[in-house]
Amino acid sequence: MRLTVAVLLGLTVALAGSAPLHAQASADPAPVAQVVTAQGRYRIALVAAPHPIPLSKYFTLKLAVYDTRTPTRPLTDVKLDVSAGMTHGAGHEFMHGMESSTVVEQSNDRFVVRGMMFHMAGSWILRVRVHQGAVSDTADLTLQCCGE
């Protein structure tokens, strides 16, 4: 019994010692959606979103922001404001927004948007405002609620 425990313990230590100290960086998956901001400064990639987006339940989105001049390197020196609303055919001004507020947190080169909740089925506009120093630019992404 003691020999078995010693052998198992030795194998566990040996295997743990052979594991890499840091995980290999995997290639980024293709974005769910992407858009260039109105002034053409930034490309915003929706990296992760639930599919389908749930109705009347909180969900989280992940975004990445790129300078259009260096499109493969995500920016980390920007701040984001994220909101969403439905237009109901009234142009690009929101007829009504979400009944919740978003919180945007930066995690390395990604932005995690919490507090998203769509309370009606249909097309929603996700409005992302990028702030980099004194420069700001905005982009809209259309998201469908509830698998439509």
N, C-alpha and C positions, 0 to 999 in steps of 0.2 A: 504494500500500500504506500509506504513512504517513498519507495523507488518510483512508483507511478506518479505520485504528486510531484516529486523532484523533476522527473522527466517532463511532465506537462508544464511545470513552472519554467523550466529551462527553455522549452520550445516557445512559450509565450514571450519570454524576454528576448529570445533570438529573433522572432518574427517582428516584434515591436521595434527592435533595433534596426531591422532592415527596411522598415517603412520609410518613405520619403519624408523629409522634415517639413516640406510644404507641398501643397497640392499643385499639380500641373495646371496651368491656365488653359482652359478649354476654349476653343473658338466660339465667339459669340453666335448665338442662333440668329437667324434672320428676324428682323423686327416684325412685330404684328402689323404695324403701320408706321409710316414716316411722312414728314411734311417739312417744307422749307418755310421759314418765317416770312412775313409780309415784305420786309426789306431785303430779304435774301442773305442775311448775315449768318443764320444758324439753320442746321438740320436737326429736327427733333425726331427721335426714334422712340416709338412705344415698344419697349422691349418685352414687357410681360403684362398680360391682362387676363382675367378669367374668361373662359369661353363656355357657354354664353355668359354675358354679364348678368348677374342676378337682379331680380326686381325687388326693391325695398329691403335690400340687405347690404351691409357695408362690404366694400371690396377695396383692394389695393392695386395700384398700377406702378410699373417701373418705367422710367424714362431715361434716355441718354441724350445729351446735347453735344453737337459737333459744330465747329466753325466750318463754314462751307469752303474755306480756303485750305483747310487741313481735314478732309472728311473722314479719316480713319482714326483720329485720336480724339476720344471723348474729352470734353471740357470739364474742368473741376473748379474753375474760378468764377462760376456763374451762380446766380440765385434764380429760383423759379417761383412764380405765382401760378396756381392752377385752379381753374373754376370750370363749371360745366352748366349748360342750360339747354333748353329746347327752343327752337325758333318757330315752329308751326308755320313755316312759309313766310315769315315776316322779315326776310333778309338775314343779316348776321347779328342783329341785336337780339339778345335773349328776351323771350317773352316771359320766361320764368326760369329760375335757377334751381339748384339742388336745395333740399331742405336740411343739408348738412354742410359742415365746413371742412375744407381739406387742410391737412398738415403735410408739408413737404420736408423730407429729411434726406440729406445727402449721405450716401454710403459708397465710399471710394469714388468711382466715376459714374455712378448711377444715382438717380433721384427716385425715392420711394414716396408715392403719394397715397396717404391714408385718409380715411374719412369720406371716400367716394360712396354715394348711394343714389341710385336712380329710382325715383318713386313712380315713374310712368314708363310704359313700354313705348318704344319708338326710337327715332333718331335724336341723339344728344350731341352737342358740340362741346368738345373738350378744348378749352382755351388755355394756352400755355404762354405766359409772359416771361421772357428771358431777360435778366438784368446782368450786365457785365460792366461794372464801373458806372459811368454816366450813360452808357448805351443800353437801350431797351428795344426789343423787337417781339412781335407776337405771332403766334400761329394757331390755327384751329384744326382739330382732327374730328372727324365724325365717327361716333361710336353707336352701335345698335344695342339697345337694351332688350334682353330677354330672348335672344336667338332669332330675332326677326331678320 
